[in-house]
Amino acid sequence: MRRSMLFVPGNSPGMLLSADIHQADAVILDLEDAVAPNQKDAARVLVRRALLGLPYRGVEIIIRINPLGSGFTRDDIFAMVPLKPKLLMPTKVSGPQDIHEISAMVAQAEQENGLEAGSVGLLPLLETAAGIENAYLIASCDPRVKAIFLGAEDLSSDLQAVRSLKGDEILYARGRVVVAARAAGVEVYDTPFTDVNDEEGLEKDAAFARALGFTGKAAISPRHIPAINAAFSPSQEEISYAMEVMAAIEEGQKQGRGAVSLRGKMIDKPIVDRARRVLDNAEALGLGGRT
């Protein structure tokens, strides 16, 4: 289960060394925004040495690569694919044509390095107006696409909007990418909360993202990981209610009843589906819930 993803600059040896100690479910080793143009080659070398020499226990590896048109995309892909990251994160993705071009390069790199076709997935970063409008097409255009990711900082700039901690200016984009991802059958991840010191604001923002339907949320600071993990984990109250729902359904089936109620409310398929998801997530996180 991927609740939290921590961005780690690819040109910082110290942060690469400690990337797996912060309890994030995944780390995003960044070759793009965190790295100056004249340091791209050095960052690839550092990331390669880190992945070859460090165990990175208990975290998935995602690598953010530079966008098409930057002059760095192909070098990033052919340097990183042999390391078998779980996902590559293409940036500034504006439409399915970008994914097709990137997927073809990944396929070539897999073949040249003796990897199974399709072994490296894609997590496109949608951070332009075109990317948001084409979210479903991007999410559904290639089997390598396992999830989509909202990037609010560049998006706000592209929209000529004023970025705020409350996030009203990205509400439409948040809803749009969640609908697109769910329609395409892939996961969807929310943009980082950028005020490192505002713990209360982070908790509210993460809870709101979960309520909208996001799978998880990224972070730019290790300090944000515990709150994000908590927000995207089922609470004991949710687990208990889900168990009650499943017990009521089972009892109703035993008695041959087509309609079942719990706490004065009818239990229909959406409620049962939510209960199953809660229990599946609880089990995946070792929180119990299954009998």
Rosetta blueprint (number, residue, H / E / L):
1 M L
2 R L
3 R L
4 S E
5 M E
6 L E
7 F E
8 V E
9 P E
10 G L
11 N L
12 S L
13 P H
14 G H
15 M H
16 L H
17 L H
18 S L
19 A L
20 D L
21 I L
22 H L
23 Q L
24 A L
25 D L
26 A E
27 V E
28 I E
29 L E
30 D E
31 L L
32 E L
33 D L
34 A L
35 V L
36 A L
37 P H
38 N H
39 Q H
40 K H
41 D H
42 A H
43 A H
44 R H
45 V H
46 L H
47 V H
48 R H
49 R H
50 A H
51 L H
52 L H
53 G H
54 L L
55 P L
56 Y L
57 R L
58 G L
59 V L
60 E E
61 I E
62 I E
63 I E
64 R E
65 I L
66 N L
67 P L
68 L L
69 G L
70 S L
71 G L
72 F L
73 T H
74 R H
75 D H
76 D H
77 I H
78 F H
79 A H
80 M H
81 V H
82 P H
83 L H
84 K L
85 P L
86 K L
87 L E
88 L E
89 M E
90 P L
91 T L
92 K L
93 V L
94 S L
95 G L
96 P H
97 Q H
98 D H
99 I H
100 H H
101 E H
102 I H
103 S H
104 A H
105 M H
106 V H
107 A H
108 Q H
109 A H
110 E H
111 Q H
112 E H
113 N L
114 G L
115 L L
116 E L
117 A L
118 G L
119 S L
120 V L
121 G E
122 L E
123 L L
124 P L
125 L E
126 L E
127 E L
128 T L
129 A H
130 A H
131 G H
132 I H
133 E H
134 N L
135 A H
136 Y H
137 L H
138 I H
139 A H
140 S H
141 C L
142 D L
143 P L
144 R L
145 V E
146 K L
147 A E
148 I E
149 F E
150 L E
151 G L
152 A H
153 E H
154 D H
155 L H
156 S H
157 S H
158 D H
159 L H
160 Q L
161 A L
162 V L
163 R L
164 S L
165 L L
166 K L
167 G L
168 D H
169 E H
170 I H
171 L H
172 Y H
173 A H
174 R H
175 G H
176 R H
177 V H
178 V H
179 V H
180 A H
181 A H
182 R H
183 A H
184 A H
185 G L
186 V L
187 E E
188 V E
189 Y E
190 D E
191 T L
192 P L
193 F L
194 T L
195 D L
196 V L
197 N L
198 D L
199 E H
200 E H
201 G H
202 L H
203 E H
204 K H
205 D H
206 A H
207 A H
208 F H
209 A H
210 R H
211 A H
212 L H
213 G L
214 F L
215 T L
216 G E
217 K E
218 A E
219 A E
220 I L
221 S L
222 P H
223 R H
224 H H
225 I H
226 P H
227 A H
228 I H
229 N H
230 A H
231 A H
232 F L
233 S L
234 P L
235 S L
236 Q H
237 E H
238 E H
239 I H
240 S H
241 Y H
242 A H
243 M H
244 E H
245 V H
246 M H
247 A H
248 A H
249 I H
250 E H
251 E H
252 G H
253 Q H
254 K H
255 Q L
256 G L
257 R L
258 G L
259 A L
260 V L
261 S E
262 L E
263 R L
264 G L
265 K E
266 M E
267 I L
268 D L
269 K H
270 P H
271 I H
272 V H
273 D H
274 R H
275 A H
276 R H
277 R H
278 V H
279 L H
280 D H
281 N H
282 A H
283 E H
284 A H
285 L L
286 G L
287 L L
288 G L
289 G L
290 R L
291 T L
